[in-house]
Amino acid sequence: MGIQTNAARNRYPGGRSFHEEDRDLFFGREADVNRFIGLIMIKQVIVLLGKSGSGKSSLINAGIIPQLQKSESYKHFIIRFNNFSEKDKTNRLLPSDTVIKRLAAPVEANINEELESAIEDKRSFWYWIKQNQSMTDKLGNKKFILFFEQFEELFTYPAEEIQHFSDQLAQLIYSPVPSSLRKEIDKLEKDDKISESLQDLIYKKPDIQLVFSIRSDRLSQMNVLTDLHPLILQHCYELEALSEDDAEKAITEPAKMTGDNFKTLPFSYDKGAIRKILKSVTDIEDQKIETAILQIVCRHVEEALVKDRQDVVITTDDLGDITNIFQDYYKNILDKFPIAEKEKVQNLIEEQLISDSRRNTLMGDYIKEKFHIPQTALDILEESSLLRKERFTRNRFMYEVGHDTIAAAVNKMAVSRIEKRKEVLLEQELVEQKELILKKRRSVRSLRAFLTVTVLLSLIASWFAFSYNQALNKINEDNKKSEAAHAYMESVFKNDAIAYAKRKILHGDEFLETRESKAEPLALKAYTEALQILVKYPHDTLYLQVRDKINQLKKKQHQK
C-alpha cells in the first residue's frame, strides 16, 4: 500500500516555528503550556524568555493560544515588529503603528460610530482597545491578551519610537482614560455630548494582559522600559530545552497521527532510530536537545524517507548519515544570500568557525571588521539556527556554529570543496606537464630534421654541433621545469596551510586584546589549532612563534 496521499500537510514544520493550525502536532511542551496558562490566570505581565530556536513562538502559537481559545473569555492579538532597517524606511511600520494596525483589524467592519465621532485622536492603543471592548461587550466581557513575539526587534528602532511605544502602553494599562485624552473627554461631558452607554464604555477599564517573548541574551534591553513599567521584569518564565522523554514524544507522536489531510499515511520509528536522532540533536557540551535541529531532522524523515521512499517503519539504517541532512540544510541557507555575500559567509563558516569538525568561537565585531560580513547576514544565520550567539560582555557577542552535527556536516562539505580545488590544481599541473612533453617532442622532431639537413650539408658541420648542444640544453631545462612544477604544488599547499594558521593566530591575538575573563582559554585554543596545522612544517619560523605563544600563555595561567 502506498504511503503518499494527495493532501498537502506536513507532520513536522522543519525550519519554521509551529503555527496555530499545527496545534494537533505540537508535542513535548504540555507541562510548559500548563504552567504558563497558570501564570496568565494570575499575572498581568509575563516575560517568556529562551534561547534563539528554543521554541518560544511555537509554545505561544501551537500551545498557549489553543488552550485560551477553549474558553470564550479571552481575545488575543499576536504582534511582531520586525527589525528596523534604514534601507526600508518608507515601507516599514513603526512599532506603535504596528500595534494599532493589529488592534484595528478585528473591528474595522464593526466600528462604534459614537466613539469614533467623540474621539478625535485615533492614533492611540487605548482608542482601538475601546473599539474592541465595545464589540466584545455585546458578546460578553472578555480579557484581552497581547502577545509580543520576538520582542527584541523593538530595540532595533530609534530611541524616540521605543519611548513612544512605551508611553502608549502605559496609558493603555495603568489608567482608565489616558491623560492626553482626559481634557477632550471632560469637555464632551460638560457639553453633554456623550451618551450614558458611551460614558460607561470610556470609563470601564479593560482587562488587559501582556506577554513579551524575547531571547534570553536580549532580556537586558527591556530595562529601557522600566521607567514607565517598573514591574515589567517581575514575572519571567524561562523556556528550557526539551527533556529526552519529551523530545521522543515530539518525534513519534506526529508520525502516528491519522487522517486524510497529511502528505503521508502514519509511520513509526524503531528504538534505534529514535536513539540515533536524539543523539544527533543533543549538544555535546551542555547535553541539551536542540528543538529547532530536531524538527529539521524529522521533516527530512517525512519528506525523503516516508513520502518519497514509502518507508513505513524508520530504522537506523534508513536514517543513514544524519550529517547529509544538514548538508542540504546548509546549502539551502547559503542560497538565501547574493553570490558575493554567499562566498564571504561560506568562507567564514568553513574556514574560520570550523576546524576539523570542531567549532570555533569568534567575536561579532571581529567578524564584521575582518570579513566584511554585515549584521543582517549574521542575523539570518542565527535565526536559521546555523549560528548561535552568546554574550561575551555587556555589548559584545560571540558567534559559533549552532550544533556539532551541523559542524560535522559543514566540515564534510568544506573538505570536499578543498579536494575539488586540489583536483583543479592537479589538472592544471597535468596540462602544463603535457604541454612540456609536447614541447619536448617538437624539439626532438626539430632536432631530427636538423640533423638530416646537416648530414646533407656537411659544409656547415660546425654550426650543426653548436645547434645540437643548444637543443640538448633546452631539453634538460624542460625536464627541470617539470620537476619545478611538482615543487610548486607542494609550496601552494604549504602556503595555504600557513595562511590558515596565521588566521588562527590572529584570532588568538584578538581574544587577548579584549582582556576579558574568557579571553585566555579562547586564545590558547586558537593557538593550539594553529600549531596542529603547522605540525608538518616544524622548521618554519611561524611554527616556532606559535609554540612560544602557547608556552608563554600556559606559563601565565600556571602562575595565576
N, C-alpha and C positions, 0 to 999 in steps of 0.2 A: 504494500500500500504506500503511495507517495506521501511525502511529508509536506510539501509546499501546497499552500492554498492560494486563492485569488485575493485574500484580504491584504491590507497594506500596513498592518500594525505590528511593530516590533515589541518583543518582550523585555528588551533592555534598551535604555536610552543611549548607551555608548558614551561619547564625549560630552554630551549636553546634560543638564540637570533634569530631574523629573518634573513633569508638568502636572497641572491639576487633574487632567484626564488620565494620568498614569497612576492614580491613587490605588488601583487594584493590583498594581505590580510593585508597589513600594513596600519592601520587607526589610526587617532588621533594625528598624528605628521605633518599634512600638513603645518601648519604655521611654524614649526621649519625647515622643509625641504626648504620652500621658502626663509626664512631669511638666512639660511646657504648658499644656492645657490647664493644669492645676495652677500654674503661675498666672495665667491670663485671668483666671477666676478671681484672683485676689490683688493683683498689681496693675497699676495704670500704665507704667512704663517698664519695658523689659528690653534688655540688650542681648541679642543672640550672637555669640561670637564663636569663631572657629577658624582653623587654618584654611587657606585657599584650597578648594577642592574637597573640603570635608563633608559637604552635603547640606549646607545651610539653606540654600534656595530649595532644594529637594524636600527638606524637612517641612518648610513653610507650605509649599505648593501641593505636595502629594500627601503630607501627613497632617499638619495642623489645620489648614483650611477645610479639608473634607470633614474633619471632626466638628469644626464650628458650624458647618452647613447642616449638620444633623439637627441643630437647634435653629429655630426661626428668630432667635433673639439677637443674632449678630449680622452685621453688614460690613464686609471687609473691602479694603482698597489696597491693591498692590502698586507700589510706587518705586520707580527706579529712575535716577537722574542721568546716567551715562557720564563718562568722563568729559570734562570741558576740553575744548580744542580751540586754539587761536585761529586755526585754518578754517574752521567751520562755524564762525560766529553767527552768520546770517541764518543758518538752518537749525541752530541749537536753541532749544527752550531753556530758559533759566530755571533754577530749582523751584522757585515759588510758582512760576508758570506751569511747570510740570505737575505740581500738586493740584493746582486749580483745574487743569485740564482733566485730571483723573477724577476729581470730586464732582466735576460738572457732567461727566459722561452719562451717569445713570439717570439724571433728572432733566436733561435738555428737552425732552418731549413732555415733561410734566412740571413746568416751571410754576411756582407760586407767584402769580401776577401781582398780587397785592404787595408781597415782599419785594418783588422786582421794582415796582414803581416807587416804593418807600425808600429804598436804599440806593443812593447814587453810586457809591463806591462798590463795585462788584469784583474788585481785584484782591479780595481777602479770602483766606481759608474759612473764616467764620461765616461769611455770606453763603458759601457753597455747602457748608455743613448744615446751615439752616435750611437751605433748599432741600437737602436730603432728609433732614429732620421733618420737614413739612410733609414730604411724601410718605415716610415710614410711619409717622403718627397716625395716618389714616389706616395703616395695616397693623398697628400695634407698636408700642415702644421698642426701639432697637438700640443695641450698643454698636458703636462704630469702632472698627479696628483698622488702623493704618499701618500696613507693613511696608517699611522702607528697606528694600533689598539692595545689597551691595552699597551700603550707606557711605562707605569710604569714598565713593565717587563725588559726594557733595563737596569734599575738601579739595577737589581739583579746581573749583570755581574761584573767582575773585573774592576777596575777603568781604566786600560790601554785599555780595549776593548771599554769602553764607549768613551774614548778620541779618539780612532782610528775611531770609527763611526762618531764622531763629525767632525774630520778632513776631512774625506771623503765627508761628506755632505757639508761642507764649500767649498771645492774645486769644488763641482758639481754646486752650485747655485750662487757663488759670482764672478766667473771669467770664461771667455770663454775657457781657457786652464789651467789646474792645473799646479802650479809651478813645481811639481815633474816631469811633462812630457814636460815642455817647452824646455829644452835643447835637449831632444831627437827629438822633432819636428823641432826645429831650424836646427839641423844637417841634418835631412831628406830634408828640404827645400834647404839648402846650397848645398847638393849633388844632387839636382833636382830629388829626388825620390818620390815626391808627385805630383799627378796629380792636375789639377786645380779644378776638382769636389771634390776631397778628401780634398783639402785645404779649399774649401768653407764649407764643412761639419764640418771640425775641428774647424773653427773659427766662425761658426754660433752658437750663444748662444741659447741653448734650452729654451723653455718657460716651466718652472717647478714651480709647486705649491706643498706645503706641508700641510698636515692635520695631527695633532697629537691628538689622542684620549686618554685621561688619566683621571683617577679618581680624584675627587676634593681633596681628602686628600693626594694625592701624587704629586700635582702640584708643590710644592716647590722643588721637586727633579730635576726639569728641570733647576734650577738655575745653575747647574754644566755645562750646555751647553752655558751659556751666554757669556763666554769669547770669543768664536768664533761666536756666534749667539746672539748679544746683543739685538735684537728686537724680539726674538723668542716668548716672552710672551706678545707682544704688543696687539695682537688681539685674545681675548679669547671669546668663546661662551659657556655659561653655559646651559646645558640641564636641565630644571626644570621638576618637577613631572607633570603628566597629570592633566588637569582640569577635573571636573566631566563630562562635556559635551563630551570632547574628549575621556575620558575613556569609556563612554557609546557607542560611535562610535566603539571603539576597541572591545567592547563586541558584538554588534549587527550586524555590517556590514559584518564581515567574515561569520556569520551564514546565511546571505541572499544570498551569492554567489551561482550562478547556474553553471552547467557544470557537465560532467560525470567523472571528474578527482578527485573527492573528495570521502572520505570514507563514507560520509553521504549525503543525499539529504538536501536541505535548511531547516532550522528550525528557530524558533524565541523565544524570551523571553517575558513574560508579565512584566508589570511595577514593580510588587512586587519583581520578581526575580532579575531584574536589580538593584533595590534599595538594596536588600539583598547582592548581590555580591559587589556592591560599598562600602557598609558599612563594609564588611568583609576585604576589601583590603585597607581601609583608616586608616592610622596611627593615633592612639588616641591622641598622643602628638602634632604632627605638622599638623594633618589633611591633609596630602599629600597622594596621591594614589600611591601605590607601583606597578610599571609596571610589574615587574617580578612575583609578587604574583598574579596579575590579570590574567596573561597568564596561570599560573598553574591551577587556578580555572576553567577557560574557557576550557582548554584542558580536564579536568575531565568531565565537562558537555558533551563535544563532544563524549568522549570515553564511559563513563559509562551510560549516560542518553539517548543520541541520538543513538549512534551506537549499544549499547547492548540492551537497553530497547525500542528503536524505538519511543521515545517521539518526537512529532512534535512541541509542544509549551512547553517551560520550565517554570514551575511555582515555587512559593516559596516552596510549599510542595515537589516538585521534588528535590529541592536542599538539603532538609534535613538539618542536622547539618554540616556546612561547615568545622568545625574542623576535621571531619572524612577524608576530602580530604587531609588535611595537615598531618594527622597521617600517611597515606600511603606515602605521600611525604617524611616525616621524616624517615620512615622505609627505603625507597629506598636510602636516603643519608647515613644512618648508614651502610647499606650493602656495601658501597664503601670501608670501612675500614677493614683491617685484624682483626681477632677476638679479639686479645689482645688490639689493639688500639681502636677498636669499644667500648669496655667496658669502657675505660677511657673517650672517647668522650661522651658516653651516661651518665656517672656519672657527668661529667662537666655540661652538658646541663640540666639534670633533677634535680640534687641536688644542683648545685651552681648558675647557671644562671637563674633558675626559682624557685619561691616560691609561691605556691598557685595561679598559673597563672600570677603572677607578674614577670616582667623582672628585673633581677639584672644586674649590670654592674661590670665587673672585668678587672683589668689591664692585658694586654697581657703578660708582664714579670711574673706576679704572676701566671697566668695560666700555663705557661711553666715550671716554677720552682716548684710549689706546686703539680701539677697534671701530670707532665712529658708528656705533650702533645706538639708535635713538631709544628713549624711554618707552615710546609706543611699541617698539618691537619687543622689548623686554616684557612689557605688559601682556602682549599676545602670547608669548612663550610661557608666561606664568599662568595665565587664565586657561591655557590648554593643558596644564599640568605637566608640561615638558620641563619647565624650570620651577624651582622652589626658591622663595625669597625668605631670608632670615635677617632680623635686625642685628646689626653689629654695634652701633652706638645709637644715640638718640635720633640722628638724622641721616644715618648711613646704613646701607643694607648690603648683604652678601647674597650672591646667586650661586646655585648649584643645580645639576640635573636632578629632576624630581624623584627618581627612583632608580635603584640598582639595576632592575630589569631593563629599564629604558636605556641606561648607560651601556649595558652589555649589547643591546640591540644596535645602538648608535655606533659603538666601537666596532662591531662587526661590519657595518656599512663603511666606516672610515677605513678599516683595513682593506676592504675590497676596493675602495677608491684609490688607496695608495698602491695596491697591487696593479690596478689598471694603469696608473701613472707609470709604474716601473715597466709594464709591458710596452707602453708607448715609447718610453726612452730606449728600451731594448730594441724595439722595432726600428727606431731611428738609427741606433748603432749598427744594426744589421744592414740597413740601407746604405749607410756610409761605408761599411766594410765591403758590401757588394760593389759599390762604386769604385773602391780602391782596387778590388780584384779585376774589374773590367778595365780599369786604367792600366793595371799591370799587363793584362793580355794585349791591350792595344800597344803597349810599349814593346812587348815581345814580338808582336807581328811587325811592328815598325822596324825592330832590330833585324828580324829575318830578311825583310825586304831590302833593308840597307846593306846587309851582308851580301845578298845576291848581287846587288849593284856593284859593291866594292870588289867582288871577285872578278866581275866582268871588266871593271875599271881599275885594274891593278895599279894604274899610274897614280891613283890617289890613296894608296895603301896607308900612308901616314895619317891622312885625315880619318880613314876608317878606324884605325887604332884609337884615335882620340874620341871619336863618337861612341865607340863600343864601351870605353871606360865610363863615359858620361851616362850612358843608358844603364849600365850596371849600378852606378851610384844612385840613379833615380829609383831603381827597383828596391835597393836597400833602404832608401828614405821612405818609400811607401810601406815597407814592412814595419818600420819604426812607427809610422803613423797609426797603423793598425793596433800595435801594442799600446800606443798612447791613448787610443780610443777606449780601451778597456780600463786603463788607469783613470781616465776622465770620469767614467761611470762610477767608479769607486769613490772618487772625490765628490761627485754630486750627492751621493747618498750620505757621505760623511758631513758635507756642508749642511744638508737638510737636518741631520741629527744635531749638529752643533747649534744651528739656528733655533731648533725646537727647545734645546736645553737652555739657550740664552733667554728665551721667553719665560721658562720656568724660574730662572734665576731672577729675572725682572719682577715676577710675581712675588717671590720671596722678599725682595728688596722693598716692594710696595707695601707688603704687610708690616715689615719692620718700621717703616716710616710712620705708620699710624700710631705706634707706641701704645696700642690697646692691649688688654689682658690676653686676648686670643691670638695676638699677632705672632708671637714666637713659635707656638706649635704649628701655625699655618705656614710660616716661613720655612721651618725645618722640613715640613712635608714637601714643599715646593723644591727646596734644595736637594732633598733625597731623591726625588723623581728625576731631577736634572743629572745627578750623579749616576743613576741607573741607565740613563740614556747614553752617557759618555763612557760607560764601562769598557766599551770596545776600543777606546782611544785613551788609555791610561797615561800616555806620554804627552797628551795635548795640554797646553797651559790652562785651558778652561777647566779641564778635569781637576787639575791641582788647585785652582782657585776655589771651585765649589766645595772641594773636600775640606779646604781650610775654613770656609764659611760654616760648614756643618760642625767641624770640631770646635770652632770658637763659640758657636751657639749652644752646643751641648755643654761646653765648659761653663758658660754663663749660667745655664739652667742649673747645673750641678752646684755652683757656688751659692745660688739662691736657696 
